Amino acid sequence: MQNRRKPQHHITPADEDSGLFKGELIRVQARLIPDVQRNMRQDLLVRARMGQDQEIIVIFAGRRTRQAAPLLNRLLRLRAVPAQGGLAEADSDAAVLPNLRAEIEGAWRVRFQRDAEGWESRDFQLCAARWRLLEPKVEPSFTGSLPVRG
């Protein structure tokens, strides 16, 4: 009896990016907060703030998860830094947590969630294609890669 294996489907960068970047690419500046999680697909989810009151989630998905490893290490080291500014009057602890200023090029996604009482809320997520830190003594080049269009 021959040992037959099913052929494995190799996901190309074009396949991956067609699912991640459905909208047009935009460039935003945000403050990345050392509040990091992973979803079921093992994408990296980082909480961030834009301006004074807009909170978003930045998603580093697919092959960009590996490319974001140095950024993840920097964020994890920030967790040990004491918060600045004392008590926050803002509605989020993100106002006083240490953060990394970054410029992110990606595409927006909106996620709707329904709570136990049936109310829907929106989360804004930015799927990151490329990013760079905006701080002194950091190389200003982008990490990540522009989406591959197939």
ZIBELLIN-V776308 format. One record per residue. N is the residue number from 1. RES is the residue in one letter. SS is DSSP state (hx for helix, st for strand, lp for the rest). PHI is phi in whole degrees, -180 to 180 (999 if undefined). Layout:
N,RES,SS,PHI  N,RES,SS,PHI
This chain:
1,M,lp,999  2,Q,lp,-83  3,N,lp,-86  4,R,lp,-107  5,R,lp,-108  6,K,lp,-72  7,P,lp,-66  8,Q,lp,-88  9,H,lp,-82  10,H,lp,-90  11,I,lp,-83  12,T,lp,-83  13,P,hx,-56  14,A,hx,-66  15,D,hx,-60  16,E,hx,-61  17,D,hx,-70  18,S,hx,-66  19,G,hx,-82  20,L,hx,-88  21,F,lp,-118  22,K,lp,-83  23,G,lp,-95  24,E,lp,-74  25,L,lp,-77  26,I,st,-130  27,R,st,-123  28,V,st,-131  29,Q,st,-106  30,A,st,-147  31,R,st,-107  32,L,st,-77  33,I,st,-105  34,P,st,-74  35,D,st,-119  36,V,st,-116  37,Q,st,-137  38,R,st,-127  39,N,lp,-95  40,M,lp,-64  41,R,lp,-88  42,Q,lp,68  43,D,lp,-69  44,L,st,-92  45,L,st,-114  46,V,st,-122  47,R,st,-74  48,A,st,-148  49,R,st,-124  50,M,st,-118  51,G,lp,62  52,Q,lp,-90  53,D,lp,-131  54,Q,st,-93  55,E,st,-105  56,I,st,-133  57,I,st,-115  58,V,st,-101  59,I,st,-108  60,F,st,-109  61,A,lp,-116  62,G,lp,59  63,R,hx,-66  64,R,hx,-72  65,T,hx,-61  66,R,hx,-68  67,Q,hx,-66  68,A,lp,-87  69,A,hx,-56  70,P,hx,-62  71,L,hx,-64  72,L,hx,-60  73,N,hx,-62  74,R,hx,-63  75,L,hx,-65  76,L,hx,-66  77,R,hx,-68  78,L,hx,-66  79,R,lp,-57  80,A,lp,-83  81,V,lp,-81  82,P,lp,-65  83,A,lp,-64  84,Q,lp,-102  85,G,lp,92  86,G,lp,69  87,L,lp,-74  88,A,lp,-95  89,E,lp,-93  90,A,lp,-75  91,D,lp,-82  92,S,lp,-137  93,D,hx,-69  94,A,hx,-63  95,A,hx,-67  96,V,lp,-116  97,L,lp,-74  98,P,lp,-63  99,N,st,-150  100,L,st,-116  101,R,st,-76  102,A,st,-143  103,E,st,-110  104,I,st,-125  105,E,st,-109  106,G,st,-170  107,A,st,-126  108,W,st,-78  109,R,st,-134  110,V,st,-114  111,R,st,-117  112,F,st,-102  113,Q,st,-130  114,R,st,-109  115,D,lp,-85  116,A,lp,-62  117,E,lp,-93  118,G,lp,94  119,W,lp,-80  120,E,st,-98  121,S,st,-130  122,R,st,-110  123,D,st,-116  124,F,st,-96  125,Q,st,-122  126,L,st,-112  127,C,st,-83  128,A,st,-80  129,A,st,-98  130,R,st,-138  131,W,st,-156  132,R,st,-151  133,L,st,-82  134,L,lp,-112  135,E,lp,-143  136,P,lp,-61  137,K,lp,66  138,V,lp,-120  139,E,lp,-58  140,P,lp,-80  141,S,lp,-82  142,F,lp,-82  143,T,st,-109  144,G,st,96  145,S,lp,-153  146,L,lp,-62  147,P,lp,-60  148,V,lp,-89  149,R,lp,-96  150,G,lp,-116
